[in-house]
Amino acid sequence: MSYPHPKGYVCYQGSPKLSGKLDDPAWQSAPWTDFFVDIEGDKKPKPTWDTRAKMLWDREYFYIGAKLTEPHVWATLTEHDSVIFRDNDFEVFIDPDGDNHQYYEYEINALGTDWDLRLVKPYRDGGPALNEWEIPGLKKAVHVEGTINNPSDEDKWWGVEIAFPWKVLQEFSQVPAPPRPGDQWRVNFSRVQWDTGDDGKKLEGKPEHNWVWSPQHFVDMHKPEFWGYVQFSHMPPGTDEFQADALWGARMRLMDIYNRQKAHYEKSKKWDSTIRADAVSISMTPDGWEAHTDGLCIRQDSLIWRDD
């Protein structure tokens, strides 16, 4: 099955002071993303409430700001590295080199409680998620336009601003940080939203809503191949044009091989040496298999790399 190119965003330079309100003058030059959609895309209804994000960067930080419309803002978790998505939250996923491995996840609730972790590989390939990983120097701010945890009135929105130090994001990537002009990183955002009762508390037994910037097509944020593209620019705000990934079709051909091999392995506990695909070279290896097309390669644990 083919999938459309993910959302793209041109990230311009700016150094906002963080308040959670997204009202610093630097943010004015940053475009909004599209409004978030259901994680499965057009297969599901549009989200109940609006969510949008902005991005900026300078020599020290990658800045992300988001505004989440919310009539009754609530949050309960107060301990760092709690499983924040058990509250309503905002989540950031970053894969600097777009290889599906060594990526970062960050979650934050309306109290400003956060959870940072690093994935060596996606969960589908065995992970693990490294909860002990931390982000020294991270800056954050949360603002609630209303009264948190008070269901008797109606709130307007809550905002999040985060500054990720390049020094930390570079640690496990194979690309420069801060980025070079035109570099593209894979990024996505998720908003987890729970249904609540008249008392403002989460309704137990009901599934959460997952609203995202770039559709995942599955209820799974840990498919980094579907994350959006953020293109870093040195040009004046509003003057650069996003360039779609010329190898998107090749990436999808390789992911199709990966999915077919994975399904075969789960059924028979061995890799399929007979799989073939147009314009794709497939070979068996001591560890499993590799597939090559248009200068890209993939192997059995979904790692994608350039065959330069």
DOLUMBA-421441 format. One record per residue (C-alpha): x, y, z; residue number from 1. Coordinates in nm, 2 decimals. Layout:
<node c1="X" c2="Y" c3="Z" seq="NUM"/>
...
//
This chain:
<node c1="0.00" c2="0.00" c3="0.00" seq="1"/>
<node c1="0.13" c2="0.35" c3="-0.08" seq="2"/>
<node c1="0.10" c2="0.64" c3="0.16" seq="3"/>
<node c1="0.11" c2="1.01" c3="0.09" seq="4"/>
<node c1="0.42" c2="1.22" c3="0.16" seq="5"/>
<node c1="0.41" c2="1.33" c3="0.53" seq="6"/>
<node c1="0.35" c2="1.69" c3="0.63" seq="7"/>
<node c1="0.64" c2="1.93" c3="0.58" seq="8"/>
<node c1="0.74" c2="2.25" c3="0.77" seq="9"/>
<node c1="1.01" c2="2.51" c3="0.71" seq="10"/>
<node c1="1.17" c2="2.61" c3="1.04" seq="11"/>
<node c1="1.31" c2="2.96" c3="1.05" seq="12"/>
<node c1="1.56" c2="3.11" c3="1.29" seq="13"/>
<node c1="1.45" c2="3.29" c3="1.61" seq="14"/>
<node c1="1.51" c2="3.29" c3="1.98" seq="15"/>
<node c1="1.18" c2="3.32" c3="2.18" seq="16"/>
<node c1="1.16" c2="3.37" c3="2.55" seq="17"/>
<node c1="0.95" c2="3.09" c3="2.69" seq="18"/>
<node c1="0.63" c2="3.16" c3="2.87" seq="19"/>
<node c1="0.39" c2="2.90" c3="2.74" seq="20"/>
<node c1="0.18" c2="3.17" c3="2.58" seq="21"/>
<node c1="0.35" c2="3.18" c3="2.23" seq="22"/>
<node c1="0.33" c2="3.56" c3="2.25" seq="23"/>
<node c1="0.70" c2="3.64" c3="2.23" seq="24"/>
<node c1="0.77" c2="3.85" c3="1.92" seq="25"/>
<node c1="1.00" c2="3.58" c3="1.78" seq="26"/>
<node c1="0.70" c2="3.35" c3="1.74" seq="27"/>
<node c1="0.53" c2="3.59" c3="1.51" seq="28"/>
<node c1="0.77" c2="3.50" c3="1.22" seq="29"/>
<node c1="0.71" c2="3.12" c3="1.27" seq="30"/>
<node c1="0.42" c2="2.97" c3="1.07" seq="31"/>
<node c1="0.17" c2="2.75" c3="1.23" seq="32"/>
<node c1="0.15" c2="2.38" c3="1.14" seq="33"/>
<node c1="-0.17" c2="2.25" c3="0.99" seq="34"/>
<node c1="-0.43" c2="2.17" c3="1.26" seq="35"/>
<node c1="-0.38" c2="1.83" c3="1.40" seq="36"/>
<node c1="-0.58" c2="1.53" c3="1.27" seq="37"/>
<node c1="-0.67" c2="1.19" c3="1.40" seq="38"/>
<node c1="-0.37" c2="0.96" c3="1.42" seq="39"/>
<node c1="-0.52" c2="0.74" c3="1.15" seq="40"/>
<node c1="-0.58" c2="1.03" c3="0.92" seq="41"/>
<node c1="-0.89" c2="1.07" c3="0.71" seq="42"/>
<node c1="-1.02" c2="0.73" c3="0.82" seq="43"/>
<node c1="-1.14" c2="0.89" c3="1.14" seq="44"/>
<node c1="-1.34" c2="1.20" c3="1.23" seq="45"/>
<node c1="-1.16" c2="1.53" c3="1.28" seq="46"/>
<node c1="-1.05" c2="1.61" c3="1.64" seq="47"/>
<node c1="-1.30" c2="1.77" c3="1.88" seq="48"/>
<node c1="-1.06" c2="2.06" c3="1.97" seq="49"/>
<node c1="-0.79" c2="2.24" c3="1.77" seq="50"/>
<node c1="-0.42" c2="2.19" c3="1.82" seq="51"/>
<node c1="-0.14" c2="2.36" c3="1.63" seq="52"/>
<node c1="0.23" c2="2.40" c3="1.67" seq="53"/>
<node c1="0.52" c2="2.63" c3="1.57" seq="54"/>
<node c1="0.89" c2="2.57" c3="1.55" seq="55"/>
<node c1="1.20" c2="2.79" c3="1.55" seq="56"/>
<node c1="1.57" c2="2.74" c3="1.60" seq="57"/>
<node c1="1.90" c2="2.92" c3="1.69" seq="58"/>
<node c1="2.26" c2="2.80" c3="1.75" seq="59"/>
<node c1="2.17" c2="2.65" c3="2.09" seq="60"/>
<node c1="1.81" c2="2.52" c3="2.08" seq="61"/>
<node c1="1.53" c2="2.37" c3="1.87" seq="62"/>
<node c1="1.22" c2="2.55" c3="1.99" seq="63"/>
<node c1="0.87" c2="2.40" c3="1.98" seq="64"/>
<node c1="0.55" c2="2.57" c3="2.08" seq="65"/>
<node c1="0.20" c2="2.44" c3="2.08" seq="66"/>
<node c1="-0.15" c2="2.57" c3="2.16" seq="67"/>
<node c1="-0.42" c2="2.32" c3="2.26" seq="68"/>
<node c1="-0.78" c2="2.43" c3="2.27" seq="69"/>
<node c1="-0.94" c2="2.28" c3="2.58" seq="70"/>
<node c1="-1.27" c2="2.37" c3="2.76" seq="71"/>
<node c1="-1.16" c2="2.19" c3="3.09" seq="72"/>
<node c1="-0.79" c2="2.17" c3="3.14" seq="73"/>
<node c1="-0.69" c2="1.91" c3="3.38" seq="74"/>
<node c1="-0.37" c2="1.72" c3="3.49" seq="75"/>
<node c1="-0.28" c2="1.50" c3="3.78" seq="76"/>
<node c1="0.08" c2="1.37" c3="3.74" seq="77"/>
<node c1="0.35" c2="1.57" c3="3.92" seq="78"/>
<node c1="0.65" c2="1.33" c3="3.92" seq="79"/>
<node c1="0.91" c2="1.36" c3="3.64" seq="80"/>
<node c1="0.92" c2="1.06" c3="3.41" seq="81"/>
<node c1="0.57" c2="0.95" c3="3.50" seq="82"/>
<node c1="0.38" c2="0.79" c3="3.22" seq="83"/>
<node c1="0.25" c2="1.13" c3="3.11" seq="84"/>
<node c1="0.00" c2="1.01" c3="2.85" seq="85"/>
<node c1="-0.22" c2="0.88" c3="3.13" seq="86"/>
<node c1="-0.31" c2="1.25" c3="3.16" seq="87"/>
<node c1="-0.40" c2="1.47" c3="2.86" seq="88"/>
<node c1="-0.06" c2="1.56" c3="2.72" seq="89"/>
<node c1="0.14" c2="1.70" c3="2.43" seq="90"/>
<node c1="0.42" c2="1.48" c3="2.28" seq="91"/>
<node c1="0.72" c2="1.54" c3="2.07" seq="92"/>
<node c1="0.90" c2="1.28" c3="1.86" seq="93"/>
<node c1="1.24" c2="1.35" c3="1.69" seq="94"/>
<node c1="1.45" c2="1.14" c3="1.47" seq="95"/>
<node c1="1.74" c2="1.36" c3="1.35" seq="96"/>
<node c1="1.88" c2="1.14" c3="1.08" seq="97"/>
<node c1="1.55" c2="0.97" c3="0.97" seq="98"/>
<node c1="1.69" c2="0.62" c3="1.00" seq="99"/>
<node c1="1.40" c2="0.49" c3="1.22" seq="100"/>
<node c1="1.65" c2="0.42" c3="1.51" seq="101"/>
<node c1="1.79" c2="0.63" c3="1.80" seq="102"/>
<node c1="1.50" c2="0.87" c3="1.83" seq="103"/>
<node c1="1.37" c2="1.08" c3="2.11" seq="104"/>
<node c1="1.03" c2="1.11" c3="2.28" seq="105"/>
<node c1="0.91" c2="1.39" c3="2.51" seq="106"/>
<node c1="0.58" c2="1.43" c3="2.68" seq="107"/>
<node c1="0.44" c2="1.71" c3="2.90" seq="108"/>
<node c1="0.11" c2="1.78" c3="3.07" seq="109"/>
<node c1="-0.06" c2="2.10" c3="3.17" seq="110"/>
<node c1="0.11" c2="2.10" c3="3.51" seq="111"/>
<node c1="0.45" c2="2.11" c3="3.33" seq="112"/>
<node c1="0.53" c2="1.75" c3="3.44" seq="113"/>
<node c1="0.74" c2="1.59" c3="3.17" seq="114"/>
<node c1="0.88" c2="1.25" c3="3.06" seq="115"/>
<node c1="1.19" c2="1.22" c3="2.83" seq="116"/>
<node c1="1.30" c2="0.90" c3="2.69" seq="117"/>
<node c1="1.52" c2="0.76" c3="2.41" seq="118"/>
<node c1="1.43" c2="0.47" c3="2.18" seq="119"/>
<node c1="1.72" c2="0.26" c3="2.04" seq="120"/>
<node c1="1.47" c2="0.11" c3="1.80" seq="121"/>
<node c1="1.09" c2="0.12" c3="1.76" seq="122"/>
<node c1="0.90" c2="-0.11" c3="2.00" seq="123"/>
<node c1="0.81" c2="-0.33" c3="1.70" seq="124"/>
<node c1="1.18" c2="-0.42" c3="1.66" seq="125"/>
<node c1="1.25" c2="-0.47" c3="2.03" seq="126"/>
<node c1="1.32" c2="-0.12" c3="2.15" seq="127"/>
<node c1="1.42" c2="-0.07" c3="2.42" seq="128"/>
<node c1="1.29" c2="0.26" c3="2.56" seq="129"/>
<node c1="1.56" c2="0.41" c3="2.78" seq="130"/>
<node c1="1.37" c2="0.59" c3="3.06" seq="131"/>
<node c1="1.69" c2="0.69" c3="3.23" seq="132"/>
<node c1="1.79" c2="0.91" c3="2.94" seq="133"/>
<node c1="1.76" c2="1.28" c3="3.03" seq="134"/>
<node c1="1.78" c2="1.62" c3="2.85" seq="135"/>
<node c1="2.03" c2="1.84" c3="3.04" seq="136"/>
<node c1="1.96" c2="2.20" c3="2.97" seq="137"/>
<node c1="1.61" c2="2.16" c3="2.84" seq="138"/>
<node c1="1.38" c2="2.46" c3="2.89" seq="139"/>
<node c1="1.01" c2="2.45" c3="2.91" seq="140"/>
<node c1="0.70" c2="2.66" c3="3.00" seq="141"/>
<node c1="0.33" c2="2.59" c3="3.03" seq="142"/>
<node c1="0.05" c2="2.84" c3="3.04" seq="143"/>
<node c1="-0.32" c2="2.77" c3="3.11" seq="144"/>
<node c1="-0.57" c2="3.02" c3="2.97" seq="145"/>
<node c1="-0.83" c2="2.93" c3="3.24" seq="146"/>
<node c1="-0.82" c2="2.75" c3="3.57" seq="147"/>
<node c1="-0.67" c2="2.41" c3="3.58" seq="148"/>
<node c1="-0.86" c2="2.12" c3="3.74" seq="149"/>
<node c1="-1.17" c2="2.33" c3="3.79" seq="150"/>
<node c1="-1.46" c2="2.18" c3="3.59" seq="151"/>
<node c1="-1.71" c2="2.44" c3="3.72" seq="152"/>
<node c1="-1.59" c2="2.70" c3="3.46" seq="153"/>
<node c1="-1.49" c2="2.69" c3="3.10" seq="154"/>
<node c1="-1.12" c2="2.73" c3="2.99" seq="155"/>
<node c1="-0.99" c2="2.84" c3="2.66" seq="156"/>
<node c1="-0.66" c2="2.67" c3="2.59" seq="157"/>
<node c1="-0.33" c2="2.56" c3="2.73" seq="158"/>
<node c1="0.01" c2="2.63" c3="2.57" seq="159"/>
<node c1="0.35" c2="2.46" c3="2.58" seq="160"/>
<node c1="0.69" c2="2.59" c3="2.48" seq="161"/>
<node c1="1.00" c2="2.37" c3="2.48" seq="162"/>
<node c1="1.36" c2="2.44" c3="2.40" seq="163"/>
<node c1="1.56" c2="2.12" c3="2.31" seq="164"/>
<node c1="1.94" c2="2.18" c3="2.33" seq="165"/>
<node c1="2.12" c2="2.07" c3="2.01" seq="166"/>
<node c1="2.40" c2="1.93" c3="2.22" seq="167"/>
<node c1="2.17" c2="1.66" c3="2.35" seq="168"/>
<node c1="1.99" c2="1.59" c3="2.02" seq="169"/>
<node c1="2.32" c2="1.54" c3="1.84" seq="170"/>
<node c1="2.44" c2="1.28" c3="2.09" seq="171"/>
<node c1="2.30" c2="0.97" c3="1.91" seq="172"/>
<node c1="2.25" c2="1.11" c3="1.56" seq="173"/>
<node c1="2.46" c2="1.10" c3="1.24" seq="174"/>
<node c1="2.38" c2="1.45" c3="1.13" seq="175"/>
<node c1="2.50" c2="1.80" c3="1.24" seq="176"/>
<node c1="2.32" c2="1.97" c3="1.52" seq="177"/>
<node c1="2.25" c2="2.26" c3="1.49" seq="178"/>
<node c1="2.15" c2="2.16" c3="1.13" seq="179"/>
<node c1="2.29" c2="2.30" c3="0.81" seq="180"/>
<node c1="2.07" c2="2.51" c3="0.58" seq="181"/>
<node c1="1.82" c2="2.28" c3="0.41" seq="182"/>
<node c1="1.87" c2="1.98" c3="0.64" seq="183"/>
<node c1="1.55" c2="1.79" c3="0.71" seq="184"/>
<node c1="1.48" c2="1.61" c3="1.04" seq="185"/>
<node c1="1.19" c2="1.37" c3="1.10" seq="186"/>
<node c1="0.95" c2="1.51" c3="1.37" seq="187"/>
<node c1="0.60" c2="1.45" c3="1.47" seq="188"/>
<node c1="0.37" c2="1.57" c3="1.75" seq="189"/>
<node c1="0.09" c2="1.40" c3="1.93" seq="190"/>
<node c1="-0.19" c2="1.51" c3="2.16" seq="191"/>
<node c1="-0.34" c2="1.25" c3="2.38" seq="192"/>
<node c1="-0.69" c2="1.35" c3="2.50" seq="193"/>
<node c1="-0.91" c2="1.15" c3="2.74" seq="194"/>
<node c1="-1.28" c2="1.19" c3="2.78" seq="195"/>
<node c1="-1.38" c2="1.33" c3="3.11" seq="196"/>
<node c1="-1.70" c2="1.35" c3="3.32" seq="197"/>
<node c1="-1.88" c2="1.64" c3="3.48" seq="198"/>
<node c1="-1.64" c2="1.63" c3="3.77" seq="199"/>
<node c1="-1.34" c2="1.68" c3="3.53" seq="200"/>
<node c1="-1.20" c2="1.34" c3="3.60" seq="201"/>
<node c1="-1.10" c2="1.09" c3="3.33" seq="202"/>
<node c1="-1.37" c2="0.84" c3="3.24" seq="203"/>
<node c1="-1.21" c2="0.50" c3="3.31" seq="204"/>
<node c1="-1.26" c2="0.23" c3="3.05" seq="205"/>
<node c1="-1.28" c2="0.46" c3="2.75" seq="206"/>
<node c1="-1.00" c2="0.48" c3="2.50" seq="207"/>
<node c1="-0.79" c2="0.79" c3="2.45" seq="208"/>
<node c1="-0.80" c2="1.01" c3="2.15" seq="209"/>
<node c1="-0.48" c2="1.05" c3="1.96" seq="210"/>
<node c1="-0.44" c2="1.37" c3="1.75" seq="211"/>
<node c1="-0.13" c2="1.43" c3="1.55" seq="212"/>
<node c1="0.04" c2="1.68" c3="1.31" seq="213"/>
<node c1="0.13" c2="1.43" c3="1.04" seq="214"/>
<node c1="-0.10" c2="1.12" c3="1.01" seq="215"/>
<node c1="0.05" c2="0.79" c3="1.13" seq="216"/>
<node c1="-0.22" c2="0.58" c3="0.95" seq="217"/>
<node c1="-0.21" c2="0.34" c3="1.25" seq="218"/>
<node c1="-0.27" c2="0.39" c3="1.62" seq="219"/>
<node c1="0.10" c2="0.39" c3="1.68" seq="220"/>
<node c1="0.34" c2="0.68" c3="1.72" seq="221"/>
<node c1="0.63" c2="0.45" c3="1.70" seq="222"/>
<node c1="0.63" c2="0.42" c3="1.32" seq="223"/>
<node c1="0.89" c2="0.69" c3="1.26" seq="224"/>
<node c1="0.87" c2="0.64" c3="0.88" seq="225"/>
<node c1="0.54" c2="0.84" c3="0.89" seq="226"/>
<node c1="0.66" c2="1.13" c3="1.09" seq="227"/>
<node c1="0.67" c2="1.48" c3="0.93" seq="228"/>
<node c1="0.97" c2="1.65" c3="0.78" seq="229"/>
<node c1="1.11" c2="1.97" c3="0.94" seq="230"/>
<node c1="1.34" c2="2.17" c3="0.70" seq="231"/>
<node c1="1.58" c2="2.41" c3="0.87" seq="232"/>
<node c1="1.63" c2="2.74" c3="0.69" seq="233"/>
<node c1="1.87" c2="3.03" c3="0.72" seq="234"/>
<node c1="1.65" c2="3.25" c3="0.49" seq="235"/>
<node c1="1.43" c2="3.53" c3="0.61" seq="236"/>
<node c1="1.09" c2="3.40" c3="0.75" seq="237"/>
<node c1="0.84" c2="3.32" c3="0.48" seq="238"/>
<node c1="1.08" c2="3.31" c3="0.19" seq="239"/>
<node c1="1.19" c2="2.95" c3="0.18" seq="240"/>
<node c1="1.00" c2="2.66" c3="0.02" seq="241"/>
<node c1="0.97" c2="2.31" c3="0.16" seq="242"/>
<node c1="1.12" c2="2.05" c3="-0.06" seq="243"/>
<node c1="0.95" c2="1.71" c3="-0.06" seq="244"/>
<node c1="1.17" c2="1.40" c3="0.00" seq="245"/>
<node c1="1.27" c2="1.28" c3="-0.35" seq="246"/>
<node c1="1.32" c2="0.94" c3="-0.20" seq="247"/>
<node c1="0.98" c2="0.91" c3="-0.04" seq="248"/>
<node c1="0.87" c2="0.64" c3="-0.29" seq="249"/>
<node c1="1.19" c2="0.45" c3="-0.23" seq="250"/>
<node c1="1.14" c2="0.46" c3="0.14" seq="251"/>
<node c1="0.79" c2="0.32" c3="0.11" seq="252"/>
<node c1="0.90" c2="0.04" c3="-0.12" seq="253"/>
<node c1="1.16" c2="-0.06" c3="0.14" seq="254"/>
<node c1="0.91" c2="-0.03" c3="0.43" seq="255"/>
<node c1="0.67" c2="-0.26" c3="0.23" seq="256"/>
<node c1="0.95" c2="-0.52" c3="0.21" seq="257"/>
<node c1="1.01" c2="-0.48" c3="0.58" seq="258"/>
<node c1="0.64" c2="-0.53" c3="0.66" seq="259"/>
<node c1="0.61" c2="-0.83" c3="0.44" seq="260"/>
<node c1="0.92" c2="-0.99" c3="0.59" seq="261"/>
<node c1="0.80" c2="-0.91" c3="0.94" seq="262"/>
<node c1="0.46" c2="-1.07" c3="0.88" seq="263"/>
<node c1="0.63" c2="-1.38" c3="0.74" seq="264"/>
<node c1="0.87" c2="-1.41" c3="1.03" seq="265"/>
<node c1="0.59" c2="-1.37" c3="1.29" seq="266"/>
<node c1="0.41" c2="-1.66" c3="1.12" seq="267"/>
<node c1="0.69" c2="-1.90" c3="1.04" seq="268"/>
<node c1="0.98" c2="-1.78" c3="1.26" seq="269"/>
<node c1="1.21" c2="-1.74" c3="0.95" seq="270"/>
<node c1="1.27" c2="-1.48" c3="0.69" seq="271"/>
<node c1="1.13" c2="-1.52" c3="0.34" seq="272"/>
<node c1="1.41" c2="-1.56" c3="0.08" seq="273"/>
<node c1="1.16" c2="-1.57" c3="-0.21" seq="274"/>
<node c1="1.02" c2="-1.22" c3="-0.16" seq="275"/>
<node c1="1.06" c2="-1.00" c3="-0.47" seq="276"/>
<node c1="0.96" c2="-0.64" c3="-0.56" seq="277"/>
<node c1="1.00" c2="-0.42" c3="-0.86" seq="278"/>
<node c1="1.31" c2="-0.20" c3="-0.85" seq="279"/>
<node c1="1.43" c2="-0.35" c3="-0.52" seq="280"/>
<node c1="1.73" c2="-0.58" c3="-0.47" seq="281"/>
<node c1="1.69" c2="-0.82" c3="-0.18" seq="282"/>
<node c1="1.96" c2="-1.04" c3="-0.03" seq="283"/>
<node c1="1.98" c2="-1.26" c3="0.28" seq="284"/>
<node c1="2.24" c2="-1.19" c3="0.54" seq="285"/>
<node c1="2.37" c2="-1.38" c3="0.85" seq="286"/>
<node c1="2.15" c2="-1.17" c3="1.07" seq="287"/>
<node c1="1.84" c2="-1.16" c3="0.84" seq="288"/>
<node c1="1.81" c2="-0.97" c3="0.51" seq="289"/>
<node c1="1.88" c2="-0.64" c3="0.34" seq="290"/>
<node c1="1.69" c2="-0.46" c3="0.06" seq="291"/>
<node c1="1.82" c2="-0.18" c3="-0.16" seq="292"/>
<node c1="1.66" c2="0.06" c3="-0.40" seq="293"/>
<node c1="1.75" c2="0.41" c3="-0.53" seq="294"/>
<node c1="2.05" c2="0.44" c3="-0.30" seq="295"/>
<node c1="1.86" c2="0.35" c3="0.01" seq="296"/>
<node c1="1.89" c2="0.03" c3="0.22" seq="297"/>
<node c1="1.68" c2="-0.13" c3="0.49" seq="298"/>
<node c1="1.74" c2="-0.44" c3="0.71" seq="299"/>
<node c1="1.53" c2="-0.67" c3="0.93" seq="300"/>
<node c1="1.51" c2="-0.42" c3="1.23" seq="301"/>
<node c1="1.38" c2="-0.14" c3="1.01" seq="302"/>
<node c1="1.70" c2="0.06" c3="1.01" seq="303"/>
<node c1="1.72" c2="0.27" c3="0.69" seq="304"/>
<node c1="2.04" c2="0.42" c3="0.56" seq="305"/>
<node c1="2.19" c2="0.57" c3="0.24" seq="306"/>
<node c1="2.40" c2="0.34" c3="0.03" seq="307"/>
<node c1="2.66" c2="0.60" c3="-0.05" seq="308"/>
//
